[in-house]
Amino acid sequence: MLAEREIESCYLGQFIPLHYHHNMLMDSRRMQGFRAAIEHAVFPGAKVLELGGGTGVLSWFAAARAEKVWCVEFNPDLVNEARRLLSRNREGHKVEVVHADAFDYLPPEPVDVVICEMIHVGMLREKQVEMIESFKHRYHARFGGRLPVFVPEAAILAVQPLGQEYCFEGYHAPIVQFQEPTGIASGSIEFAAPSVYGILDFSQTCDSGIQWQGSFTMEQDGTVNALRFITKNILAVLMAQGTTIDWLNHYMVLPLPAPLQVMAGDTLRVSFQYRAGGSIPSLQNSLDAEVLPRASMSTHADVELMHA
Ligand SMILES: C[S@@+](CC[C@H](N)C(=O)[O-])C[C@H]1O[C@@H](n2cnc3c(N)ncnc32)[C@H](O)[C@@H]1O
C-alpha cells in the first residue's frame, strides 16, 4: 500500500522515468543556464545541497568548486543512476548521493547554496514551491541564521492570449500543447503581449495558491481559443553585471473552454486559479475568459466619467 504522498508523486510526475532524465541532460538551454548559475553561486569551498538530484548533473556542476555536495533523491532508480554517472566524472566523489525524501531530509551542517529543480511550467505538477517552503522552515528551525542562496532564485509567471491551430491532418483536437520557447511557434497567433501573473522569490515566503484576474486589449480581429503559459526561471541574479541568468520552460498552451470572437480594441478578461504543484487539469478547469467589446468598454468609461 503506497503512502498518500507516494501515490500523489506517481501521478503528479515526481517519479519522472529515466529516459526523460536523459532528455533533460540533452537539453542544452537548461544545462548551460544551470551550469552558469551554479558557477556563479558556488564559491570555492562552499557546502551545497541539491533537492531532487536526478542524474546528479547539477550537483556535479557544484562539485567543481564546492568542498562538499549532498544530493538528495527519492527515486531509487535515479539514486543508482546518479551514483553510476558521478563515479565516472572527475570531482564526482565530492557528491554524496542520499536516498531520502527531500521533504524530510536536512544536511548534517549548514549549507551555502541549495539547488532545486522540480520545475514544470507554471510551477504545476512538480513540487518546487512546496519543497522550498518546507526546506526553509525545517532548515531555519535546525540551524537558524541566514538562509542559503537558492538556485533558481526566483520565477516569473506570465500568460498570453492566442489563436491556436488545433487541426491535426483534418482531425480537430483542442489539446494541451508544449512549444519550444525559442523561435516562432507555427500555428499560434498572438492577440496581445504576455502579462505577468506571478513572481516567486524563493528567498521570501511563497504562497502555493496562485490566482489571477486580468485583462488584455486585443491587437487584431480573430478567434482567441487558447492561453499560453510562460515561465521564466531566474537561475541567478548577477548584481555586479546588472543582469540575470534565466531559463525559460517550454511554453504550455491550454485551450479555452470555448473559442471567443474578438475585434481589435476589445478587452479580453481572463481569470484562473490553481495550486503550485497541482495538476494541469486543475488549472484548465479553472480557466474563464470573456470578451468586453470596445463599445461596451467605452460605455463603462463614459458612465464612470459621468459619475466622477
Ligand atoms: C525535474 S527532476 C530534476 C533532476 C535534476 N536535478 C536535474 O536537473 O537533472 C526532479 C527530481 O526530483 C526528484 N524528487 C521529486 N520529489 C522528491 C522528493 N520528495 N525527494 C527527493 N527527490 C525528489 C525526482 O525523482 C527527480 O529526479
The ligand as an SDF file (V2000), in Angstrom:
LIG
                    3D

 27 29  0  0  0  0  0  0  0  0999 V2000
   12.9550   17.6660  -12.7720 C   0  0  0  0  0  0  0  0  0  0  0  0
   13.9170   16.4180  -11.9840 S   0  0  0  0  0  0  0  0  0  0  0  0
   15.4750   17.2550  -11.9340 C   0  0  0  0  0  0  0  0  0  0  0  0
   16.6180   16.3370  -11.7040 C   0  0  0  0  0  0  0  0  0  0  0  0
   17.9860   17.0010  -11.6480 C   0  0  0  0  0  0  0  0  0  0  0  0
   18.0540   17.9630  -10.5750 N   0  0  0  0  0  0  0  0  0  0  0  0
   18.3350   17.6720  -12.9390 C   0  0  0  0  0  0  0  0  0  0  0  0
   18.2390   18.8940  -13.0010 O   0  0  0  0  0  0  0  0  0  0  0  0
   18.6490   16.9880  -13.8940 O   0  0  0  0  0  0  0  0  0  0  0  0
   13.3340   16.4420  -10.3190 C   0  0  0  0  0  0  0  0  0  0  0  0
   13.9070   15.3370   -9.4620 C   0  0  0  0  0  0  0  0  0  0  0  0
   13.4020   15.4790   -8.1330 O   0  0  0  0  0  0  0  0  0  0  0  0
   13.1810   14.1790   -7.6040 C   0  0  0  0  0  0  0  0  0  0  0  0
   12.2260   14.2900   -6.4950 N   0  0  0  0  0  0  0  0  0  0  0  0
   10.9190   14.6200   -6.5650 C   0  0  0  0  0  0  0  0  0  0  0  0
   10.3610   14.6390   -5.3460 N   0  0  0  0  0  0  0  0  0  0  0  0
   11.3420   14.3100   -4.4790 C   0  0  0  0  0  0  0  0  0  0  0  0
   11.3810   14.1660   -3.0730 C   0  0  0  0  0  0  0  0  0  0  0  0
   10.3020   14.3580   -2.3240 N   0  0  0  0  0  0  0  0  0  0  0  0
   12.5700   13.8290   -2.5070 N   0  0  0  0  0  0  0  0  0  0  0  0
   13.6900   13.6480   -3.2580 C   0  0  0  0  0  0  0  0  0  0  0  0
   13.6830   13.7550   -4.6010 N   0  0  0  0  0  0  0  0  0  0  0  0
   12.5380   14.0870   -5.2120 C   0  0  0  0  0  0  0  0  0  0  0  0
   12.6450   13.4010   -8.7920 C   0  0  0  0  0  0  0  0  0  0  0  0
   12.7420   11.9940   -8.5940 O   0  0  0  0  0  0  0  0  0  0  0  0
   13.5390   13.9300   -9.9010 C   0  0  0  0  0  0  0  0  0  0  0  0
   14.7030   13.1820  -10.0140 O   0  0  0  0  0  0  0  0  0  0  0  0
  1  2  1  0
  2  3  1  0
  2 10  1  0
  3  4  1  0
  4  5  1  0
  5  6  1  0
  5  7  1  0
  7  8  2  0
  7  9  1  0
 10 11  1  0
 11 12  1  0
 11 26  1  0
 12 13  1  0
 13 14  1  0
 13 24  1  0
 14 15  1  0
 14 23  1  0
 15 16  2  0
 16 17  1  0
 17 18  1  0
 17 23  2  0
 18 19  1  0
 18 20  2  0
 20 21  1  0
 21 22  2  0
 22 23  1  0
 24 25  1  0
 24 26  1  0
 26 27  1  0
M  CHG  2   2   1   9  -1
M  END
$$$$
